[in-house]
């Protein structure tokens, strides 16, 4: 039994992902630095947006009508999201290129940027529509039986998991050189396959163990936590963010190897 498990592990994509990180740590460092770069740009864009958006609601009276004011705000919001998607697409293209380098020789191809942008725009629209529908349904079930809310949140959780898999597979397929039309087709076809059970199960177990240790630590040092509550909350929040990022980054590599095995490099 243990021999079979060992053999299964050594031939698994999980081990391949770990080996790729271990053998090419510099590429992983590039990925981390690019993520930091993206979030820095995102932060600066938010500061810039806050300077453009009026803080005083009475400024609307300076415009001809409330409708015109609303249209201006809508256009600024659309422009903001388009810029964010453009920036995200650029950083994501370079990040995925570095992940692909963990598997085979690859030179960054900026001609993919247009397809990456339209793919991310499509993913954003899909997610926006779904979350808007979810918010609408949440309002409808207010003051309704608890089981309705439970079912709704279970559906939300399941859809978000599938969207996460779809998002990662489509990005991996694109960096493997597949056309945008085929990317969507392959992502829809493979998102519901058994290939993702391993990575999703690993993520759940990983986070369950972490939060289990977190709760256990809280029970063991409860007196210290009470006396240093703010310090504990701030420290644990930082650690949680780091742990979540490590898992997220590893999963991106894991998903890439799944896509590479499933559909291969486009010819």
Rosetta blueprint (number, residue, H / E / L):
1 X L
2 X H
3 X H
4 X H
5 X H
6 X H
7 X H
8 X H
9 X H
10 X H
11 X L
12 X L
13 X H
14 X H
15 X H
16 X H
17 X H
18 X H
19 X H
20 X H
21 X H
22 X H
23 X H
24 X L
25 X H
26 X H
27 X H
28 X H
29 X H
30 X H
31 X H
32 X H
33 X H
34 X H
35 X H
36 X H
37 X H
38 X H
39 X H
40 X H
41 X H
42 X H
43 X H
44 X H
45 X H
46 X H
47 X H
48 X H
49 X H
50 X H
51 X H
52 X H
53 X L
54 X L
55 X L
56 X L
57 X H
58 X H
59 X H
60 X H
61 X H
62 X H
63 X L
64 X L
65 X L
66 X H
67 X H
68 X H
69 X H
70 X H
71 X H
72 X H
73 X H
74 X H
75 X H
76 X H
77 X H
78 X H
79 X H
80 X H
81 X H
82 X H
83 X H
84 X H
85 X H
86 X H
87 X H
88 X H
89 X H
90 X H
91 X H
92 X H
93 X H
94 X H
95 X H
96 X H
97 X H
98 X H
99 X H
100 X H
101 X H
102 X L
103 X L
104 X L
105 X L
106 X L
107 X L
108 X L
109 X L
110 X H
111 X H
112 X H
113 X H
114 X H
115 X H
116 X H
117 X H
118 X H
119 X H
120 X H
121 X H
122 X H
123 X H
124 X H
125 X H
126 X H
127 X H
128 X H
129 X H
130 X H
131 X H
132 X H
133 X H
134 X H
135 X H
136 X H
137 X H
138 X H
139 X H
140 X H
141 X L
142 X L
143 X L
144 X L
145 X L
146 X H
147 X H
148 X H
149 X H
150 X H
151 X H
152 X H
153 X H
154 X H
155 X H
156 X H
157 X H
158 X H
159 X H
160 X H
161 X H
162 X H
163 X H
164 X H
165 X H
166 X H
167 X H
168 X H
169 X H
170 X H
171 X H
172 X H
173 X H
174 X H
175 X H
176 X L
177 X L
178 X L
179 X L
180 X H
181 X H
182 X H
183 X H
184 X H
185 X H
186 X H
187 X H
188 X H
189 X H
190 X H
191 X H
192 X L
193 X L
194 X L
195 X H
196 X H
197 X H
198 X H
199 X H
200 X H
201 X H
202 X H
203 X H
204 X H
205 X H
206 X H
207 X H
208 X H
209 X H
210 X H
211 X H
212 X H
213 X H
214 X H
215 X H
216 X H
217 X H
218 X H
219 X H
220 X H
221 X L
222 X H
223 X H
224 X H
225 X H
226 X H
227 X H
228 X L
229 X H
230 X H
231 X H
232 X H
233 X H
234 X H
235 X H
236 X H
237 X H
238 X H
239 X H
240 X H
241 X H
242 X H
243 X H
244 X H
245 X H
246 X H
247 X H
248 X H
249 X H
250 X H
251 X H
252 X H
253 X H
254 X H
255 X H
256 X H
257 X H
258 X H
259 X H
260 X H
261 X H
262 X H
263 X H
264 X L
265 X L
266 X L
267 X L
